Amino acid sequence: VKVLGYSWQTAMAAVFLAGAMFTLLTVARVRAWMVEALPPGLSYSFGVGIGLFLTFIGLNESGIVAIGVPGAPVKLGNLATPSVEIAILSFVLIAVLMVRRVPGAILLGILISAGIAFVTGVAKAPSAWVSMPPNPAPIMLQLNLRGALSIGFFGVLLTIFVMALIDTMGSLIGVSARAGFLDADGTLPQIERPMLADAIATTFAGLAGTTTAGAYIESASGVHVGGRTGLTAVVVAALFAMSLFFAPIVAAIPAASYAPALIVVGAMMVAPVVKIDFDDYTELIPAFTVIALMSFTYNIGVGITAGLVLYPLFKLAAGRYREVRAGLWILCILSILFYVFYPYQ
């Protein structure tokens, strides 16, 4: 939005409109109908791709992997850098605690490595323990609906809509696959419930002045240690609310301490790759494309939309178009529109 010259107020209106549309589609069960049309192999590739995506984020934010040079986009980071050494320590510590089956291994690893970073001067210790939350008034209800409904903004609005739709779909299925919630067909029973919560959260996000809020893929780390009920979500929400008053502490924890947790979560999420049919190219190639593009474009939505385009087309080319449900064709068309109107830069 910024690159194309639109205001942040217009962006907030786009988030709000996307959330409103999601809510209507969810209540009408259109979103659930689309998700239920996903084939199992493609669903499992979402979780695997997101796992590698998280791993790459963790490697990059921790400094273990750094930006490279022309011809080599990435390279090994400087392992002699104190922050990178803390990151490696955090990763090893979390992994060892998990091997020993210590409850809260990820959180303990983050806190211990953060403490070491503070003591050694690698990171600045918090100057205070508590503070009042910032005043949201300057960014709340600052929507430019007229700008978001203009013809020229359609490409951006469609991009936000499809990205949020696909990201939510991928996140829910990815986390659910890790939790063992998917049925034999690779679908999540009663998926319209979390989707409605996601849609309402996105609508509120636009009003509150922030980006789309909803299903969070890092929830896989909580699933790994046993958090698989609605009560878990309520407790986490309460802790997030409390954390507003402990912002100085939370903000002080360096990336070197928490980024390795994403690497560990990524490792936990690649297991479903064995459920993909490697002998059927109409299943393998779309799934592989999802996994590869999620990681190498640094974008979950790009990977998922590519798979949604290729899967029905490959089935059509193989003369097996009857295996493609109607909802998947609609997702295919939306994904094609996503690439047509994507604001390339």
N, C-alpha and C positions, 0 to 999 in steps of 0.2 A: 504493500500500500504506500509506504513512504517513498520507495523508488519510483513509483508511477505518479507521484505528486498528489496523492489524496491525504486528507487529514486523518489523525487518529480517531477523531469523533466519527468519521465515516466508517472507519474500520470497526468501531464498537457497534455501530448500527448494523453492519454486516453480520457480526457475531450474534447479535440479538435476533435478527431475521432468520439466520440459520437455525438458531435454537427454537424459534417459534415454528418454523417449518418442520423441524425434527419432532416436536411435540405433537403436531397434527398428524404426521405420518405414523408416529408410534401409536397414538390412540386409535388410528384407523387400521393398525396392524400391518401397514405397508412395509415398514422397516423390518419387522420380524419375518414377513413373507419373503423379503429379499434375502435375508440372512439364511433362512431355512433352505433357500435354493442353492446355497454353496455346497460343492462336493466335498467329501471328507479330506481328500488329498490336498486340496487348496486350503482348507481350513487349517490343517496341520502345518502347512508351509508358512502361514501367518505367524504362528507361535515361534517356529524356528528362525524365521527372518527377523522377528522382533528381538529374539535372543541375541543374534549376532549384531543387530543394530545397537542394542544396549551395551554389548561388549565393546564395540568400536567407540561409543561415547565414553565409556569408562577408561579405555586405553588412551584416548585423546585428551580428556580432561585431567587425567592423572599425569600426563606428560611422558608416559611410557612409549607412546607413539606420537610422533611430531609431524608437522607439515614438512614435506620434502622439497625437492627441486623439480624443474621441468624434466619430464621423463620418469620421475619417481615421485608421485604425489605425496606419499607418506614414507616415513623412515623411523628407525629406532631413536627414541629420545635420548637425551644426555643422562645416562644412569648415574653420573657423578653429581648431579644436581640434588641438593638435600630434599627438595620437595618430591622428586621422583623416588628417592630412596624411602621416604615415608610412605609413598604410594605402594611400593613393592612390599614393604613391611606390613602395611594394612591388608594387602591381598593375601599374603602368606598367613598372617595371623587369623583372618577370617576363615580361610580354607582349613587351617589346622583345627580351629575351634569347631568347624562343621564336621570334620573327620572324627573328632572326639565327641560329636553329638552334644555339644554344650548349648543349652537353651539361649536364644538371643545372640547367637554367634556373630551375625552381621553387625548388630548394634554395638556389641562389645568391642568388636574389631575397630569400628569407626571411632568409638569413644577413647579407646586406649591409644590408638595411633594419633588422634587429635591431641590427647594429653601430651604425648611425646613431642609433637610438633610445637605445642605451646612452650614446653620446658626448654627445648633446644633452640627456640627462636625462629624456627622455620615458618611458623605462622604467629600472627599477633594474637595474644590472649584477649578475651573480651574485656572491655573497660567497665562494664556493668553486667549485673545478672538479669535485671528486669528493666522494662521500660513500658511506657504506654504505647499502644498500637498507633500507627500513623492515621491521620484524619483522611478518610476516603472522599470527602466532599468535593475536592477539585476534579475528580474523575468520574464520579457517580452521575448517572442519568444525563450524560453529555453526548447524546446520540444525534447524528446528522442523518436522519432517515431519508431526507430528500436526496442527498448525495449518494446514498447507498442504492437508491431506486433509479438512478440515472442509467441511460443506455450504456454509456461508456464504462460504467462500473460493473456491468453484468459479468464480465470475465472473472473479476476478483471475487464477486459474490458466489459464483458457481464454484470457483476454486475452494473457497472456505467451506461451502456446503458439502462438496464431494469429499474434501479432505477430512472434515469432521465426521461425516458419515462412515467413511472407510476406516479412519483411525479408530473410531469407537468399535466398529465391527471387529477389526483386527485385534484390538486390545482385549475386548471381552472374550473372544474365542481363544486368544493366546493365553490369557491368564486362566481361563476355564480349562484349557487343555492341561495346563500344569497342575491344576487342582483336581483333575480327574472328573470334571463335571459333564464332559461331552458324552452324548449317547453313541450308539453303534454307528450312526450315520454322520458323526462328526458335528452335530448341532447341539446348541445349548438349550435345554428345556426351559420354557417360560422366559425366553430372552427379552420379551417385551418389557418386563419389569425393570431390569437394570438399564434398558434403553430409555425408558421413560424418565428414570432418575437422571440419566445423562442428558437428555433433552432439556429437562427443566433446569439443570445446573448450567447448561450452555446459555439458555435464555437469561438466567440471572447474571451470568458472567458479563454479558453485554451491557446490562443495566448497571452493574457494579464498576465497570470500567476496566475489565481485564480480558485476556484472550479466552478462547473456548475452554470450559471446565467440564471434566467428565471422567470417563474410565481412564485410569492411570496404570500404564503397563508395569511400572515398578512395583505394583501390588503383588507381583509374582514373588517378591522377596518375603512378603508377609505370608503368602500361601505356603511357601516352603517350610516355614516354622509352625504351621498349623492353623493360621488364621483363615478359616473358610466359611464363616457364618456372617449373618447380618449384624450380630453383636460386635464382631470384630470391626466392621465398618463404622458402627456408631462410636466405639471407643476411639478409633483412629481419628474420626471427625472431632471428637471432644478434645483429643490431644492436640490436633492442629489448631483448634480455637485457643487453647491454653498457650500454645507456642507463640501466639501473637504478643504475649506479655514477656516472653523470653527470647525475643528477636536478637538481642545482642549475642547470646550464646550460640543460637542456631546459625547466625550469620558468620560467626567467627570460625566455625569448623571448616577447615580448608578442603579444597577439592581432592587433595592428595589422600585425605582420609576417607571421604565418602565415595569417590569415583570407583575405587576398586570393588565396592559392593556391587556395582552394575556389571562388572566383569563376571563376578561369581553368579549373579542372577542370570546372566546370559548363558553361562555353562549349564544352569539348571533347565533352561528352556529349549535346548536343542534336541532333547531326547525324542520328541515326536517325529523326527526325520525318518525313523525306521518304519513309520506307518505309511509313508508315501510309496506308491507303486513304482519302483524303478524300472520295471520291465515294460511299462506302458508309456510310450513317449508322449501321448496326449495328456497324461497325468504328470509325468516327470518334468517336461520342459516348462510348462506354466509355473509349476511349484518352484523349480530352480530359479526361474526368472524373478519370482516374488522374493526369494531369499537373497539373491545376488543384488538386485536393485535396491532393496531396503538398506542393505549394508553399504553399497558403493555410491549411492546417491545421497546418503545421509537423510533419507526421507521415507517414513513408513508408507505414506499415501501413494508415492510413486511406485513402490514395489507392489502393493496390493492392486492398484488399478491396472498395472501391466499384466498381472496374472488374470484379472477379470476380463481383460480384452483377449488374451491369448487362449485361455481355456475353451471358451465356446467356439472360437475360430478353428482350433486344432480338432475339436470334436466334429465340426462341420466338414473339415478337409478329410477326415477319416471316414466320413459317411455315418457317423454315430451321433448325429445331432439330436436324436431322441433322448440322449443321456443328459441334455442340457434343459433345465427347468426354465419356465418363462421368466421368473424373477432374476435369473442369472443373465438373461439377455438384456433386461433393463439395466442391470448393473454394468454390463458391457457397454451399453450406449452412453450411460453417465460417465463411465471411465474414458471413453473416446472424447466426449465433450470436455472432460477435464484437461486432456492434452491439447485439444484445439484452442481452448481459451486460457491455458496456463500462461501467466505473465513471465515469459522467458526473459532472462537478463544475462 
